[in-house]
Amino acid sequence: MTWTPFYVGDGTPKNVDLGAPPPWRTFPRKPAPTEFRPPPGLVEAVNAALALRRPLLLTGAPGSGKSSVIEQVAAELKLGDPLRWHITSRSTLVDALYRYDALGRIHAQRLAGDDDIASFLRLGPLGTALLPAERPRALLIDELDKSDFDLPSDLLDVLERGEFEIPELARHQQDVVPVRAWGGTDRHPVEKGQVRCDTFPFIVMTSNGERDFPAAFLRRCIRFSMPTPTVESLQQVVAAHLTVSEDDSPAVDTLIAHFVERLHAGESLAVDQLLNAVHVLTSQEAPDSDATQGVLELILRELSRV
């Protein structure tokens, strides 16, 4: 096989076939619940969280599959499309519960005398997960350790009580207001500003282990640490995502073994880096032997280095 670059750096316009992308980089993105392989102990942790109606806190290195868990659970238990709340240092509990466009409402009142508050309210991902429903919703709270220091503590009351108040509706003249849910146009009636779940959602919270959480928060969670991958587990992951020919198997096995060695040596690497490397190595346009090492080093660069 010969490495056929798309870009050659001569600035000459040309028609180039970019080929098929990796299965995990096709858009729009589609869930792939059957491709995730839970490590030992994770199934028990998920079932404990489901039985106790407690959030599941997953800790592990980037790319260890933490955020894939919820897709598989939601698909297997028919919980619908998972809701997602990606945490940043600016994330607040109120934003996750509901969004209120006060300035937009004032502007509409001045221009058209429109006092329909429902048009300016939308539930956030956590607020939508807490709506009454026959089946629990699945919610991913991703990278919680990236949050402001107080956010985990702010979550305590909502996670314990399964309800919250929208003050703008609690003092509104209408007792029942239809409010838009997160990620769609469906509206759900909210009575006197109170949102109360009647079945606690299945919540997965992920952390890269970059900070500690308060004990009061931890005791309300089922906790599980994603183990360091083994050669056998990574072979299963690769087989679930890619078809590796018999001719390519020895090179792929060597790549996986070297990847595991680097992990045990303390290097920070993600499983999706390995998948990227295997995809390039086994594609029809794979680099020749002279270029292979350089391309793989580029893809498998350690994450803690700039």
C-alpha positions as CSV (number, residue, x, y, z in Angstrom):
1,M,0.0,0.0,0.0
2,T,1.2,3.5,-0.7
3,W,0.4,6.7,1.2
4,T,-1.5,9.0,-1.2
5,P,-1.8,12.5,0.4
6,F,-4.8,14.7,-0.4
7,Y,-2.8,17.8,0.1
8,V,0.7,18.1,-1.5
9,G,1.5,21.8,-0.7
10,D,2.0,23.1,-4.2
11,G,-1.1,25.4,-4.2
12,T,-2.5,23.9,-7.4
13,P,-6.3,23.4,-7.4
14,K,-7.2,19.8,-8.1
15,N,-10.1,17.4,-7.7
16,V,-9.3,15.0,-4.9
17,D,-11.4,12.1,-3.6
18,L,-11.1,12.3,0.2
19,G,-12.4,8.7,0.6
20,A,-14.7,7.4,3.3
21,P,-14.2,8.8,6.8
22,P,-13.8,6.6,9.9
23,P,-17.1,5.2,11.1
24,W,-17.0,7.4,14.2
25,R,-16.5,10.5,12.1
26,T,-19.6,10.3,9.9
27,F,-22.1,13.2,10.2
28,P,-24.7,13.7,11.3
29,R,-23.5,11.6,14.2
30,K,-25.4,8.4,14.9
31,P,-25.3,6.5,18.2
32,A,-23.4,3.2,18.1
33,P,-24.5,1.5,21.3
34,T,-23.5,-2.0,20.2
35,E,-19.9,-1.0,19.7
36,F,-19.1,-0.1,23.3
37,R,-17.5,-2.8,25.4
38,P,-18.1,-2.2,29.2
39,P,-15.1,-3.1,31.3
40,P,-15.5,-5.5,34.2
41,G,-17.5,-4.0,37.0
42,L,-19.2,-1.3,35.0
43,V,-22.4,-3.3,34.4
44,E,-22.8,-3.8,38.1
45,A,-22.3,-0.1,38.7
46,V,-24.9,0.9,36.1
47,N,-27.4,-1.5,37.6
48,A,-26.8,-0.2,41.1
49,A,-27.4,3.4,39.9
50,L,-30.6,2.3,38.2
51,A,-31.9,0.3,41.2
52,L,-31.1,3.1,43.7
53,R,-32.1,6.0,41.4
54,R,-28.7,7.6,42.0
55,P,-26.4,9.3,39.5
56,L,-23.4,7.3,38.2
57,L,-20.1,9.1,38.5
58,L,-17.5,7.7,36.1
59,T,-13.9,8.7,36.5
60,G,-11.2,7.9,34.0
61,A,-8.7,9.2,31.4
62,P,-10.0,11.1,28.3
63,G,-11.1,8.7,25.6
64,S,-11.7,5.8,28.0
65,G,-15.4,5.4,26.9
66,K,-17.1,7.2,29.8
67,S,-19.5,9.2,27.7
68,S,-20.3,6.1,25.6
69,V,-21.9,4.3,28.5
70,I,-25.1,6.4,28.5
71,E,-25.7,5.8,24.8
72,Q,-25.6,2.0,25.3
73,V,-27.8,2.1,28.5
74,A,-30.3,4.4,26.9
75,A,-30.6,2.2,23.7
76,E,-30.8,-1.1,25.6
77,L,-33.4,0.1,28.1
78,K,-35.3,2.3,25.6
79,L,-34.9,5.5,27.5
80,G,-34.9,7.7,24.4
81,D,-32.1,9.9,23.0
82,P,-29.8,10.9,25.9
83,L,-29.8,14.6,26.9
84,R,-26.3,16.2,27.2
85,W,-24.9,18.9,29.4
86,H,-21.3,19.6,28.6
87,I,-19.6,21.3,31.5
88,T,-17.3,24.3,31.3
89,S,-15.9,26.7,33.9
90,R,-18.8,29.0,33.1
91,S,-21.6,26.4,33.6
92,T,-24.2,27.1,36.2
93,L,-27.0,25.0,37.7
94,V,-29.7,27.5,36.6
95,D,-28.6,27.3,32.9
96,A,-28.9,23.5,33.1
97,L,-32.4,23.8,34.7
98,Y,-34.0,26.5,32.5
99,R,-33.2,29.5,30.3
100,Y,-35.2,32.7,30.5
101,D,-34.7,35.5,27.9
102,A,-35.7,38.4,30.0
103,L,-34.4,41.0,27.6
104,G,-36.2,39.4,24.7
105,R,-39.5,39.5,26.6
106,I,-39.1,43.1,27.5
107,H,-38.3,44.0,23.8
108,A,-41.4,42.0,22.6
109,Q,-43.6,43.8,25.2
110,R,-42.4,47.2,24.0
111,L,-42.8,46.5,20.3
112,A,-45.9,44.4,20.2
113,G,-47.4,44.3,23.7
114,D,-46.6,40.5,23.7
115,D,-46.7,39.2,27.2
116,D,-46.5,35.5,26.4
117,I,-43.7,34.4,28.8
118,A,-43.7,30.9,27.4
119,S,-42.0,32.1,24.2
120,F,-39.0,33.2,26.2
121,L,-38.5,30.2,28.4
122,R,-36.8,26.9,27.6
123,L,-35.9,24.1,29.9
124,G,-32.2,23.1,30.0
125,P,-30.9,19.5,29.8
126,L,-31.2,18.8,33.5
127,G,-34.6,20.5,33.7
128,T,-35.9,18.5,30.8
129,A,-34.6,15.3,32.4
130,L,-36.7,16.1,35.5
131,L,-40.0,16.5,33.7
132,P,-42.7,13.9,34.7
133,A,-42.5,10.9,32.4
134,E,-43.4,7.2,32.3
135,R,-39.8,6.2,31.6
136,P,-36.7,7.9,33.1
137,R,-34.8,10.2,30.7
138,A,-31.0,9.6,30.3
139,L,-28.8,12.6,31.0
140,L,-25.0,12.9,30.5
141,I,-23.3,15.5,32.6
142,D,-19.9,15.5,30.8
143,E,-16.6,16.6,32.4
144,L,-17.9,17.7,35.7
145,D,-14.4,18.3,37.0
146,K,-14.2,21.3,34.5
147,S,-16.9,23.1,36.5
148,D,-16.7,26.0,38.9
149,F,-15.8,24.9,42.4
150,D,-19.3,25.3,43.7
151,L,-21.3,23.6,41.0
152,P,-21.2,20.0,42.5
153,S,-22.5,21.4,45.8
154,D,-25.2,23.4,43.9
155,L,-26.4,20.1,42.4
156,L,-27.0,18.4,45.7
157,D,-30.6,19.6,46.4
158,V,-31.8,18.9,42.9
159,L,-30.3,15.4,42.8
160,E,-31.8,14.7,46.3
161,R,-35.3,16.1,45.7
162,G,-35.7,15.6,42.0
163,E,-37.5,18.9,41.6
164,F,-36.9,22.7,41.1
165,E,-38.7,25.9,40.8
166,I,-38.8,28.4,38.0
167,P,-39.3,31.7,39.9
168,E,-40.5,33.6,36.8
169,L,-43.4,31.2,36.5
170,A,-44.1,30.8,40.3
171,R,-45.1,34.5,40.4
172,H,-46.8,34.5,36.9
173,Q,-50.5,35.2,36.6
174,Q,-51.1,31.9,34.7
175,D,-51.0,28.8,36.8
176,V,-50.0,26.5,34.0
177,V,-47.5,27.6,31.3
178,P,-46.3,25.3,28.4
179,V,-42.5,25.4,28.3
180,R,-40.2,24.1,25.6
181,A,-38.0,21.2,26.4
182,W,-34.3,21.0,25.6
183,G,-33.3,19.8,22.2
184,G,-36.7,20.1,20.5
185,T,-39.9,22.0,20.0
186,D,-42.2,20.0,22.3
187,R,-43.8,21.9,25.1
188,H,-44.6,20.6,28.5
189,P,-47.0,22.2,31.0
190,V,-45.4,23.6,34.1
191,E,-47.8,24.3,37.0
192,K,-47.1,27.2,39.3
193,G,-43.4,27.2,38.4
194,Q,-42.8,23.7,39.8
195,V,-41.0,20.9,37.8
196,R,-41.1,17.6,39.6
197,C,-40.0,14.2,38.3
198,D,-42.1,11.2,39.0
199,T,-39.3,8.8,38.0
200,F,-35.7,9.9,38.6
201,P,-33.6,10.2,35.5
202,F,-30.6,8.0,34.7
203,I,-27.7,10.4,35.1
204,V,-24.2,9.7,34.1
205,M,-21.6,12.2,35.3
206,T,-18.0,12.0,33.9
207,S,-14.8,13.2,35.4
208,N,-11.2,13.1,34.1
209,G,-10.0,12.9,37.7
210,E,-8.6,16.4,37.6
211,R,-10.2,17.4,41.0
212,D,-11.8,16.1,44.1
213,F,-15.5,16.4,44.9
214,P,-17.2,17.1,48.3
215,A,-18.1,14.1,50.4
216,A,-21.7,15.2,50.5
217,F,-21.8,15.1,46.8
218,L,-20.0,11.8,46.4
219,R,-22.3,10.0,48.9
220,R,-25.2,10.7,46.6
221,C,-23.5,8.9,43.7
222,I,-22.6,5.5,42.6
223,R,-18.9,5.8,41.7
224,F,-16.8,3.8,39.2
225,S,-13.3,4.3,37.9
226,M,-12.6,3.2,34.4
227,P,-9.7,0.7,34.4
228,T,-6.6,1.0,32.3
229,P,-7.3,-0.8,29.1
230,T,-5.6,-4.1,28.4
231,V,-4.4,-5.6,25.1
232,E,-7.5,-7.9,25.1
233,S,-10.0,-5.2,25.8
234,L,-8.5,-2.9,23.1
235,Q,-8.6,-5.7,20.6
236,Q,-12.3,-6.0,21.3
237,V,-12.8,-2.2,20.9
238,V,-10.9,-2.2,17.6
239,A,-12.9,-5.2,16.3
240,A,-16.2,-3.5,17.3
241,H,-15.3,-0.4,15.2
242,L,-13.2,-1.6,12.3
243,T,-12.7,-4.7,10.2
244,V,-9.1,-5.7,10.2
245,S,-7.9,-8.0,7.5
246,E,-5.8,-11.1,8.3
247,D,-2.8,-9.4,6.6
248,D,-3.1,-6.3,8.8
249,S,-3.7,-8.2,12.1
250,P,0.0,-8.6,13.1
251,A,0.7,-4.9,12.6
252,V,-2.5,-3.9,14.5
253,D,-1.7,-6.3,17.4
254,T,1.8,-4.8,17.6
255,L,0.4,-1.3,17.6
256,I,-2.1,-2.2,20.4
257,A,0.6,-3.8,22.5
258,H,2.8,-0.7,22.2
259,F,-0.1,1.5,23.1
260,V,-0.8,-0.5,26.3
261,E,2.9,-0.3,27.2
262,R,2.8,3.5,26.9
263,L,-0.3,3.6,29.1
264,H,1.3,1.6,31.8
265,A,4.4,3.8,31.6
266,G,2.2,6.7,32.7
267,E,1.6,8.4,29.3
268,S,-1.7,10.1,28.7
269,L,-3.4,8.6,25.6
270,A,-7.0,8.2,24.5
271,V,-8.6,5.1,23.0
272,D,-9.9,7.2,20.0
273,Q,-6.2,8.0,19.2
274,L,-5.6,4.2,18.8
275,L,-8.7,3.8,16.6
276,N,-7.5,6.7,14.4
277,A,-4.1,5.0,14.1
278,V,-5.6,1.6,13.2
279,H,-7.9,3.2,10.6
280,V,-5.0,5.0,8.9
281,L,-2.7,1.9,9.1
282,T,-5.3,-0.4,7.6
283,S,-6.9,1.8,5.0
284,Q,-6.3,1.4,1.2
285,E,-4.3,4.6,1.2
286,A,-2.1,3.5,4.1
287,P,1.4,5.1,4.3
288,D,4.3,3.1,3.0
289,S,6.9,1.8,5.4
290,D,9.0,4.9,5.2
291,A,6.1,7.2,6.2
292,T,4.2,4.9,8.6
293,Q,6.2,5.7,11.8
294,G,6.0,9.5,11.3
295,V,2.2,9.4,10.7
296,L,1.6,7.1,13.7
297,E,3.7,9.3,16.0
298,L,1.6,12.3,14.8
299,I,-1.7,10.6,15.7
300,L,-0.5,9.0,18.9
301,R,1.1,12.0,20.4
302,E,0.9,12.1,24.2
303,L,-1.9,14.3,25.4
304,S,-0.1,16.1,28.2
305,R,2.5,17.5,25.8
306,V,1.8,20.6,23.8
